[in-house]
Amino acid sequence: MTEETQKLQESEKVSEKKDDNVIFIGNKPFMNYITGVVMQFTKKGSKEVIVKARGKFISRAVDVAEVTTKKFLKEDNIKVKDIKIGSEEFKNKEGKDINVSIIEITLTK
């Protein structure tokens, strides 16, 4: 096996491990996230897409999931498969440990 073939196989393994079907919600414009979810289902052929958010972005994640399923992909019969909630602990800017709420919404075909 050539060195190039080995590198190619290793890079494919890394890309398989990546969370390609996960959309992390943050400060970007709302429609960017909708477009991301739609692209995962249509262009990349994903059977599942996970919308993740923390803290103040949780409501935006719910909005993204709802608008995507009810408006943009209505004819594709996309449904909410699972919703997971929890909290994560991390250090803020001052070095203090704080808990922040998290949500994962799994959409499926």
N, CA, C and O atoms as CSV, one atom per row, in Angstrom:
chain,resi,resn,atom,element,x,y,z
A,1,MET,N,N,0.847,-1.182,0.000
A,1,MET,CA,C,0.000,0.000,0.000
A,1,MET,C,C,0.891,1.244,0.000
A,1,MET,O,O,1.831,1.345,0.788
A,2,THR,N,N,0.585,2.176,-0.883
A,2,THR,CA,C,1.403,3.376,-0.965
A,2,THR,C,C,1.093,4.319,0.191
A,2,THR,O,O,0.073,4.200,0.869
A,3,GLU,N,N,1.995,5.243,0.384
A,3,GLU,CA,C,1.827,6.229,1.461
A,3,GLU,C,C,0.601,7.101,1.210
A,3,GLU,O,O,-0.120,7.451,2.144
A,4,GLU,N,N,0.366,7.451,-0.055
A,4,GLU,CA,C,-0.802,8.272,-0.403
A,4,GLU,C,C,-2.103,7.540,-0.084
A,4,GLU,O,O,-3.043,8.145,0.431
A,5,THR,N,N,-2.162,6.252,-0.383
A,5,THR,CA,C,-3.349,5.453,-0.104
A,5,THR,C,C,-3.613,5.396,1.390
A,5,THR,O,O,-4.758,5.504,1.827
A,6,GLN,N,N,-2.547,5.224,2.182
A,6,GLN,CA,C,-2.699,5.187,3.635
A,6,GLN,C,C,-3.247,6.507,4.160
A,6,GLN,O,O,-4.151,6.519,4.995
A,7,LYS,N,N,-2.702,7.617,3.673
A,7,LYS,CA,C,-3.165,8.934,4.120
A,7,LYS,C,C,-4.630,9.140,3.759
A,7,LYS,O,O,-5.400,9.678,4.554
A,8,LEU,N,N,-5.013,8.711,2.560
A,8,LEU,CA,C,-6.394,8.849,2.129
A,8,LEU,C,C,-7.328,8.044,3.020
A,8,LEU,O,O,-8.385,8.536,3.414
A,9,GLN,N,N,-6.947,6.808,3.342
A,9,GLN,CA,C,-7.768,5.973,4.204
A,9,GLN,C,C,-7.873,6.561,5.601
A,9,GLN,O,O,-8.944,6.518,6.205
A,10,GLU,N,N,-6.788,7.107,6.125
A,10,GLU,CA,C,-6.808,7.727,7.447
A,10,GLU,C,C,-7.702,8.953,7.453
A,10,GLU,O,O,-8.443,9.169,8.412
A,11,SER,N,N,-7.647,9.762,6.397
A,11,SER,CA,C,-8.491,10.953,6.352
A,11,SER,C,C,-9.963,10.578,6.232
A,11,SER,O,O,-10.825,11.284,6.755
A,12,GLU,N,N,-10.261,9.469,5.545
A,12,GLU,CA,C,-11.643,9.006,5.458
A,12,GLU,C,C,-12.145,8.541,6.813
A,12,GLU,O,O,-13.302,8.780,7.157
A,13,LYS,N,N,-11.297,7.882,7.585
A,13,LYS,CA,C,-11.684,7.442,8.926
A,13,LYS,C,C,-11.988,8.643,9.813
A,13,LYS,O,O,-12.957,8.629,10.572
A,14,VAL,N,N,-11.165,9.679,9.717
A,14,VAL,CA,C,-11.378,10.885,10.519
A,14,VAL,C,C,-12.699,11.543,10.135
A,14,VAL,O,O,-13.455,11.971,11.006
A,15,SER,N,N,-12.982,11.625,8.832
A,15,SER,CA,C,-14.222,12.274,8.399
A,15,SER,C,C,-15.444,11.458,8.799
A,15,SER,O,O,-16.514,12.026,9.020
A,16,GLU,N,N,-15.307,10.141,8.896
A,16,GLU,CA,C,-16.425,9.322,9.342
A,16,GLU,C,C,-16.724,9.568,10.816
A,16,GLU,O,O,-17.877,9.479,11.238
A,17,LYS,N,N,-15.703,9.874,11.595
A,17,LYS,CA,C,-15.882,10.101,13.021
A,17,LYS,C,C,-16.443,11.484,13.314
A,17,LYS,O,O,-17.050,11.689,14.365
A,18,LYS,N,N,-16.252,12.438,12.408
A,18,LYS,CA,C,-16.751,13.792,12.615
A,18,LYS,C,C,-18.257,13.785,12.710
A,18,LYS,O,O,-18.930,12.926,12.141
A,19,ASP,N,N,-18.776,14.757,13.440
A,19,ASP,CA,C,-20.225,14.908,13.554
A,19,ASP,C,C,-20.728,15.752,12.392
A,19,ASP,O,O,-21.121,16.905,12.576
A,20,ASP,N,N,-20.715,15.176,11.195
A,20,ASP,CA,C,-21.139,15.910,10.010
A,20,ASP,C,C,-22.614,16.283,10.055
A,20,ASP,O,O,-23.030,17.269,9.446
A,21,ASN,N,N,-23.390,15.507,10.763
A,21,ASN,CA,C,-24.827,15.751,10.774
A,21,ASN,C,C,-25.275,16.539,12.005
A,21,ASN,O,O,-26.452,16.502,12.363
A,22,VAL,N,N,-24.355,17.248,12.656
A,22,VAL,CA,C,-24.686,18.039,13.839
A,22,VAL,C,C,-24.616,19.517,13.499
A,22,VAL,O,O,-23.627,19.991,12.940
A,23,ILE,N,N,-25.682,20.245,13.842
A,23,ILE,CA,C,-25.729,21.687,13.651
A,23,ILE,C,C,-25.671,22.326,15.036
A,23,ILE,O,O,-26.564,22.113,15.857
A,24,PHE,N,N,-24.620,23.110,15.298
A,24,PHE,CA,C,-24.474,23.806,16.573
A,24,PHE,C,C,-25.045,25.217,16.438
A,24,PHE,O,O,-24.627,25.980,15.567
A,25,ILE,N,N,-25.986,25.555,17.290
A,25,ILE,CA,C,-26.660,26.848,17.223
A,25,ILE,C,C,-25.872,27.879,18.017
A,25,ILE,O,O,-25.426,27.616,19.134
A,26,GLY,N,N,-25.707,29.070,17.416
A,26,GLY,CA,C,-24.971,30.151,18.064
A,26,GLY,C,C,-25.480,31.510,17.623
A,26,GLY,O,O,-26.687,31.734,17.531
A,27,ASN,N,N,-24.542,32.424,17.349
A,27,ASN,CA,C,-24.870,33.826,17.039
A,27,ASN,C,C,-25.178,34.125,15.577
A,27,ASN,O,O,-25.613,35.231,15.256
A,28,LYS,N,N,-24.966,33.175,14.697
A,28,LYS,CA,C,-25.176,33.440,13.269
A,28,LYS,C,C,-26.648,33.739,12.994
A,28,LYS,O,O,-27.510,33.439,13.820
A,29,PRO,N,N,-26.934,34.331,11.831
A,29,PRO,CA,C,-28.342,34.586,11.487
A,29,PRO,C,C,-29.168,33.293,11.451
A,29,PRO,O,O,-28.685,32.230,11.062
A,30,PHE,N,N,-30.404,33.425,11.863
A,30,PHE,CA,C,-31.330,32.299,11.998
A,30,PHE,C,C,-31.379,31.430,10.744
A,30,PHE,O,O,-31.338,30.204,10.841
A,31,MET,N,N,-31.466,32.050,9.575
A,31,MET,CA,C,-31.607,31.305,8.321
A,31,MET,C,C,-30.365,30.475,7.984
A,31,MET,O,O,-30.468,29.499,7.240
A,32,ASN,N,N,-29.219,30.834,8.503
A,32,ASN,CA,C,-28.013,30.030,8.270
A,32,ASN,C,C,-28.194,28.624,8.834
A,32,ASN,O,O,-27.771,27.645,8.219
A,33,TYR,N,N,-28.821,28.526,10.000
A,33,TYR,CA,C,-29.021,27.223,10.635
A,33,TYR,C,C,-30.089,26.412,9.902
A,33,TYR,O,O,-29.957,25.198,9.744
A,34,ILE,N,N,-31.141,27.090,9.459
A,34,ILE,CA,C,-32.177,26.415,8.671
A,34,ILE,C,C,-31.546,25.840,7.402
A,34,ILE,O,O,-31.779,24.684,7.049
A,35,THR,N,N,-30.758,26.652,6.735
A,35,THR,CA,C,-30.087,26.220,5.512
A,35,THR,C,C,-29.168,25.031,5.790
A,35,THR,O,O,-29.103,24.097,4.992
A,36,GLY,N,N,-28.465,25.065,6.912
A,36,GLY,CA,C,-27.585,23.959,7.278
A,36,GLY,C,C,-28.329,22.652,7.447
A,36,GLY,O,O,-27.878,21.610,6.971
A,37,VAL,N,N,-29.465,22.701,8.121
A,37,VAL,CA,C,-30.271,21.491,8.323
A,37,VAL,C,C,-30.814,20.993,6.983
A,37,VAL,O,O,-30.741,19.802,6.680
A,38,VAL,N,N,-31.353,21.903,6.194
A,38,VAL,CA,C,-31.910,21.527,4.882
A,38,VAL,C,C,-30.826,20.899,4.007
A,38,VAL,O,O,-31.076,19.893,3.344
A,39,MET,N,N,-29.634,21.479,3.998
A,39,MET,CA,C,-28.533,20.953,3.186
A,39,MET,C,C,-28.136,19.551,3.643
A,39,MET,O,O,-27.830,18.693,2.815
A,40,GLN,N,N,-28.140,19.316,4.945
A,40,GLN,CA,C,-27.789,17.984,5.447
A,40,GLN,C,C,-28.753,16.930,4.911
A,40,GLN,O,O,-28.329,15.850,4.498
A,41,PHE,N,N,-30.028,17.238,4.916
A,41,PHE,CA,C,-31.024,16.272,4.448
A,41,PHE,C,C,-31.042,16.153,2.927
A,41,PHE,O,O,-31.181,15.047,2.403
A,42,THR,N,N,-30.906,17.258,2.214
A,42,THR,CA,C,-31.080,17.216,0.762
A,42,THR,C,C,-29.783,16.914,0.019
A,42,THR,O,O,-29.744,15.970,-0.769
A,43,LYS,N,N,-28.740,17.672,0.241
A,43,LYS,CA,C,-27.493,17.524,-0.520
A,43,LYS,C,C,-26.618,16.377,-0.010
A,43,LYS,O,O,-26.026,15.651,-0.809
A,44,LYS,N,N,-26.532,16.209,1.303
A,44,LYS,CA,C,-25.650,15.178,1.859
A,44,LYS,C,C,-26.374,13.870,2.106
A,44,LYS,O,O,-25.735,12.867,2.425
A,45,GLY,N,N,-27.688,13.856,1.969
A,45,GLY,CA,C,-28.447,12.625,2.099
A,45,GLY,C,C,-28.503,12.049,3.507
A,45,GLY,O,O,-28.712,10.847,3.671
A,46,SER,N,N,-28.322,12.875,4.511
A,46,SER,CA,C,-28.370,12.392,5.893
A,46,SER,C,C,-29.766,11.889,6.239
A,46,SER,O,O,-30.767,12.464,5.810
A,47,LYS,N,N,-29.825,10.822,7.013
A,47,LYS,CA,C,-31.096,10.297,7.506
A,47,LYS,C,C,-31.470,10.954,8.826
A,47,LYS,O,O,-32.639,10.983,9.210
A,48,GLU,N,N,-30.451,11.487,9.523
A,48,GLU,CA,C,-30.653,12.159,10.806
A,48,GLU,C,C,-29.796,13.410,10.873
A,48,GLU,O,O,-28.669,13.436,10.379
A,49,VAL,N,N,-30.347,14.445,11.491
A,49,VAL,CA,C,-29.597,15.667,11.759
A,49,VAL,C,C,-29.856,16.039,13.211
A,49,VAL,O,O,-30.997,16.012,13.671
A,50,ILE,N,N,-28.791,16.387,13.932
A,50,ILE,CA,C,-28.920,16.759,15.337
A,50,ILE,C,C,-28.678,18.257,15.468
A,50,ILE,O,O,-27.654,18.773,15.021
A,51,VAL,N,N,-29.628,18.943,16.081
A,51,VAL,CA,C,-29.516,20.367,16.349
A,51,VAL,C,C,-29.149,20.516,17.823
A,51,VAL,O,O,-29.906,20.094,18.698
A,52,LYS,N,N,-27.982,21.118,18.102
A,52,LYS,CA,C,-27.496,21.259,19.472
A,52,LYS,C,C,-27.376,22.725,19.844
A,52,LYS,O,O,-27.026,23.569,19.019
A,53,ALA,N,N,-27.679,23.013,21.120
A,53,ALA,CA,C,-27.525,24.384,21.616
A,53,ALA,C,C,-27.294,24.370,23.116
A,53,ALA,O,O,-27.624,23.408,23.811
A,54,ARG,N,N,-26.716,25.469,23.596
A,54,ARG,CA,C,-26.501,25.654,25.028
A,54,ARG,C,C,-27.061,27.005,25.450
A,54,ARG,O,O,-27.114,27.949,24.662
A,55,GLY,N,N,-27.478,27.075,26.711
A,55,GLY,CA,C,-27.853,28.343,27.325
A,55,GLY,C,C,-28.925,29.116,26.587
A,55,GLY,O,O,-29.993,28.593,26.269
A,56,LYS,N,N,-28.613,30.385,26.321
A,56,LYS,CA,C,-29.603,31.282,25.724
A,56,LYS,C,C,-29.976,30.913,24.288
A,56,LYS,O,O,-30.932,31.462,23.740
A,57,PHE,N,N,-29.239,29.995,23.677
A,57,PHE,CA,C,-29.525,29.606,22.294
A,57,PHE,C,C,-30.479,28.422,22.187
A,57,PHE,O,O,-30.801,27.986,21.082
A,58,ILE,N,N,-30.933,27.899,23.319
A,58,ILE,CA,C,-31.844,26.753,23.304
A,58,ILE,C,C,-33.144,27.095,22.580
A,58,ILE,O,O,-33.633,26.296,21.781
A,59,SER,N,N,-33.702,28.259,22.849
A,59,SER,CA,C,-34.956,28.633,22.182
A,59,SER,C,C,-34.756,28.760,20.675
A,59,SER,O,O,-35.660,28.437,19.905
A,60,ARG,N,N,-33.599,29.219,20.251
A,60,ARG,CA,C,-33.309,29.320,18.824
A,60,ARG,C,C,-33.217,27.930,18.200
A,60,ARG,O,O,-33.659,27.731,17.068
A,61,ALA,N,N,-32.645,26.962,18.930
A,61,ALA,CA,C,-32.550,25.587,18.423
A,61,ALA,C,C,-33.942,25.000,18.222
A,61,ALA,O,O,-34.196,24.326,17.224
A,62,VAL,N,N,-34.842,25.253,19.168
A,62,VAL,CA,C,-36.226,24.775,19.040
A,62,VAL,C,C,-36.875,25.427,17.823
A,62,VAL,O,O,-37.563,24.758,17.052
A,63,ASP,N,N,-36.662,26.720,17.649
A,63,ASP,CA,C,-37.227,27.430,16.486
A,63,ASP,C,C,-36.680,26.869,15.177
A,63,ASP,O,O,-37.435,26.688,14.221
A,64,VAL,N,N,-35.384,26.594,15.121
A,64,VAL,CA,C,-34.768,26.031,13.907
A,64,VAL,C,C,-35.398,24.686,13.577
A,64,VAL,O,O,-35.747,24.425,12.426
A,65,ALA,N,N,-35.543,23.838,14.581
A,65,ALA,CA,C,-36.128,22.513,14.352
A,65,ALA,C,C,-37.584,22.632,13.882
A,65,ALA,O,O,-37.997,21.928,12.961
A,66,GLU,N,N,-38.344,23.507,14.501
A,66,GLU,CA,C,-39.755,23.654,14.144
A,66,GLU,C,C,-39.942,24.257,12.754
A,66,GLU,O,O,-40.736,23.753,11.960
A,67,VAL,N,N,-39.223,25.317,12.461
A,67,VAL,CA,C,-39.366,25.963,11.149
A,67,VAL,C,C,-38.901,25.016,10.044
A,67,VAL,O,O,-39.515,24.953,8.979
A,68,THR,N,N,-37.834,24.291,10.293
A,68,THR,CA,C,-37.325,23.343,9.294
A,68,THR,C,C,-38.354,22.258,9.000
A,68,THR,O,O,-38.629,21.962,7.838
A,69,THR,N,N,-38.926,21.661,10.055
A,69,THR,CA,C,-39.857,20.549,9.839
A,69,THR,C,C,-41.215,21.007,9.323
A,69,THR,O,O,-41.845,20.298,8.538
A,70,LYS,N,N,-41.672,22.174,9.746
A,70,LYS,CA,C,-43.029,22.605,9.396
A,70,LYS,C,C,-43.121,23.475,8.142
A,70,LYS,O,O,-44.190,23.588,7.540
A,71,LYS,N,N,-42.006,24.088,7.748
A,71,LYS,CA,C,-42.047,24.977,6.582
A,71,LYS,C,C,-41.150,24.487,5.443
A,71,LYS,O,O,-41.625,24.257,4.331
A,72,PHE,N,N,-39.868,24.330,5.721
A,72,PHE,CA,C,-38.899,24.075,4.651
A,72,PHE,C,C,-38.862,22.635,4.178
A,72,PHE,O,O,-38.672,22.390,2.986
A,73,LEU,N,N,-39.035,21.681,5.068
A,73,LEU,CA,C,-38.967,20.274,4.679
A,73,LEU,C,C,-40.285,19.556,4.965
A,73,LEU,O,O,-40.295,18.359,5.252
A,74,LYS,N,N,-41.378,20.280,4.886
A,74,LYS,CA,C,-42.700,19.711,5.174
A,74,LYS,C,C,-42.996,18.524,4.259
A,74,LYS,O,O,-43.497,17.497,4.717
A,75,GLU,N,N,-42.687,18.661,2.967
A,75,GLU,CA,C,-42.980,17.595,1.999
A,75,GLU,C,C,-42.049,16.392,2.148
A,75,GLU,O,O,-42.356,15.313,1.644
A,76,ASP,N,N,-40.914,16.562,2.834
A,76,ASP,CA,C,-39.976,15.460,3.044
A,76,ASP,C,C,-40.311,14.635,4.279
A,76,ASP,O,O,-39.634,13.653,4.585
A,77,ASN,N,N,-41.356,15.039,4.981
A,77,ASN,CA,C,-41.838,14.298,6.160
A,77,ASN,C,C,-40.748,14.151,7.237
A,77,ASN,O,O,-40.562,13.069,7.796
A,78,ILE,N,N,-40.041,15.235,7.517
A,78,ILE,CA,C,-39.024,15.246,8.571
A,78,ILE,C,C,-39.737,15.362,9.918
A,78,ILE,O,O,-40.631,16.190,10.089
A,79,LYS,N,N,-39.334,14.531,10.860
A,79,LYS,CA,C,-39.965,14.497,12.186
A,79,LYS,C,C,-38.909,14.646,13.281
A,79,LYS,O,O,-37.725,14.387,13.065
A,80,VAL,N,N,-39.364,15.067,14.452
A,80,VAL,CA,C,-38.499,15.101,15.625
A,80,VAL,C,C,-38.470,13.693,16.198
A,80,VAL,O,O,-39.498,13.171,16.631
A,81,LYS,N,N,-37.300,13.083,16.201
A,81,LYS,CA,C,-37.147,11.709,16.685
A,81,LYS,C,C,-36.909,11.683,18.190
A,81,LYS,O,O,-37.463,10.847,18.904
A,82,ASP,N,N,-36.072,12.616,18.665
A,82,ASP,CA,C,-35.676,12.575,20.060
A,82,ASP,C,C,-35.268,13.971,20.511
A,82,ASP,O,O,-34.767,14.770,19.719
A,83,ILE,N,N,-35.487,14.253,21.784
A,83,ILE,CA,C,-35.030,15.498,22.398
A,83,ILE,C,C,-34.315,15.126,23.690
A,83,ILE,O,O,-34.882,14.467,24.561
A,84,LYS,N,N,-33.077,15.554,23.799
A,84,LYS,CA,C,-32.304,15.298,25.013
A,84,LYS,C,C,-31.975,16.631,25.663
A,84,LYS,O,O,-31.592,17.585,24.986
A,85,ILE,N,N,-32.127,16.691,26.978
A,85,ILE,CA,C,-31.756,17.897,27.715
A,85,ILE,C,C,-30.787,17.520,28.821
A,85,ILE,O,O,-30.731,16.371,29.260
A,86,GLY,N,N,-30.045,18.487,29.249
A,86,GLY,CA,C,-29.099,18.243,30.326
A,86,GLY,C,C,-28.375,19.527,30.683
A,86,GLY,O,O,-28.828,20.624,30.358
A,87,SER,N,N,-27.249,19.376,31.354
A,87,SER,CA,C,-26.428,20.541,31.681
A,87,SER,C,C,-24.962,20.157,31.606
A,87,SER,O,O,-24.589,18.999,31.793
A,88,GLU,N,N,-24.146,21.155,31.329
A,88,GLU,CA,C,-22.703,20.989,31.276
A,88,GLU,C,C,-22.075,21.960,32.261
A,88,GLU,O,O,-22.576,23.065,32.471
A,89,GLU,N,N,-20.982,21.535,32.856
A,89,GLU,CA,C,-20.256,22.413,33.764
A,89,GLU,C,C,-19.000,22.893,33.067
A,89,GLU,O,O,-18.270,22.102,32.469
A,90,PHE,N,N,-18.749,24.189,33.146
A,90,PHE,CA,C,-17.499,24.720,32.616
A,90,PHE,C,C,-17.122,25.987,33.369
A,90,PHE,O,O,-17.909,26.500,34.165
A,91,LYS,N,N,-15.928,26.488,33.120
A,91,LYS,CA,C,-15.449,27.688,33.802
A,91,LYS,C,C,-15.759,28.918,32.964
A,91,LYS,O,O,-15.525,28.937,31.756
A,92,ASN,N,N,-16.289,29.947,33.622
A,92,ASN,CA,C,-16.561,31.204,32.909
A,92,ASN,C,C,-15.287,32.044,32.827
A,92,ASN,O,O,-14.212,31.576,33.203
A,93,LYS,N,N,-15.399,33.269,32.341
A,93,LYS,CA,C,-14.227,34.126,32.149
A,93,LYS,C,C,-13.484,34.412,33.449
A,93,LYS,O,O,-12.266,34.591,33.455
A,94,GLU,N,N,-14.229,34.452,34.543
A,94,GLU,CA,C,-13.611,34.729,35.841
A,94,GLU,C,C,-13.024,33.470,36.487
A,94,GLU,O,O,-12.442,33.551,37.568
A,95,GLY,N,N,-13.170,32.309,35.841
A,95,GLY,CA,C,-12.642,31.060,36.377
A,95,GLY,C,C,-13.584,30.347,37.323
A,95,GLY,O,O,-13.199,29.375,37.973
A,96,LYS,N,N,-14.820,30.822,37.405
A,96,LYS,CA,C,-15.813,30.216,38.295
A,96,LYS,C,C,-16.534,29.080,37.566
A,96,LYS,O,O,-16.887,29.212,36.394
A,97,ASP,N,N,-16.752,27.952,38.274
A,97,ASP,CA,C,-17.501,26.835,37.691
A,97,ASP,C,C,-18.978,27.194,37.623
A,97,ASP,O,O,-19.582,27.595,38.618
A,98,ILE,N,N,-19.550,27.043,36.429
A,98,ILE,CA,C,-20.986,27.292,36.261
A,98,ILE,C,C,-21.607,26.160,35.455
A,98,ILE,O,O,-20.923,25.481,34.689
A,99,ASN,N,N,-22.893,25.968,35.634
A,99,ASN,CA,C,-23.652,24.988,34.854
A,99,ASN,C,C,-24.435,25.725,33.785
A,99,ASN,O,O,-24.978,26.803,34.025
A,100,VAL,N,N,-24.488,25.137,32.613
A,100,VAL,CA,C,-25.283,25.713,31.524
A,100,VAL,C,C,-26.150,24.596,30.947
A,100,VAL,O,O,-25.694,23.467,30.766
A,101,SER,N,N,-27.391,24.929,30.667
A,101,SER,CA,C,-28.322,23.956,30.104
A,101,SER,C,C,-27.970,23.661,28.651
A,101,SER,O,O,-27.465,24.524,27.932
A,102,ILE,N,N,-28.248,22.413,28.227
A,102,ILE,CA,C,-27.997,22.029,26.837
A,102,ILE,C,C,-29.222,21.285,26.302
A,102,ILE,O,O,-30.001,20.712,27.064
A,103,ILE,N,N,-29.371,21.306,24.987
A,103,ILE,CA,C,-30.438,20.559,24.329
A,103,ILE,C,C,-29.891,19.955,23.047
A,103,ILE,O,O,-29.066,20.560,22.361
A,104,GLU,N,N,-30.363,18.755,22.732
A,104,GLU,CA,C,-30.063,18.088,21.463
A,104,GLU,C,C,-31.388,17.633,20.870
A,104,GLU,O,O,-32.101,16.827,21.469
A,105,ILE,N,N,-31.712,18.146,19.707
A,105,ILE,CA,C,-32.946,17.772,19.017
A,105,ILE,C,C,-32.556,16.949,17.798
A,105,ILE,O,O,-31.867,17.441,16.905
A,106,THR,N,N,-32.999,15.694,17.763
A,106,THR,CA,C,-32.680,14.809,16.647
A,106,THR,C,C,-33.846,14.805,15.667
A,106,THR,O,O,-34.967,14.429,16.009
A,107,LEU,N,N,-33.557,15.231,14.444
A,107,LEU,CA,C,-34.546,15.232,13.356
A,107,LEU,C,C,-34.235,14.047,12.458
A,107,LEU,O,O,-33.070,13.734,12.213
A,108,THR,N,N,-35.282,13.388,11.967
A,108,THR,CA,C,-35.074,12.208,11.131
A,108,THR,C,C,-36.071,12.181,9.970
A,108,THR,O,O,-37.152,12.767,10.033
A,109,LYS,N,N,-35.664,11.477,8.907
A,109,LYS,CA,C,-36.539,11.304,7.731
A,109,LYS,C,C,-37.500,10.172,8.005
A,109,LYS,O,O,-38.330,9.848,7.156
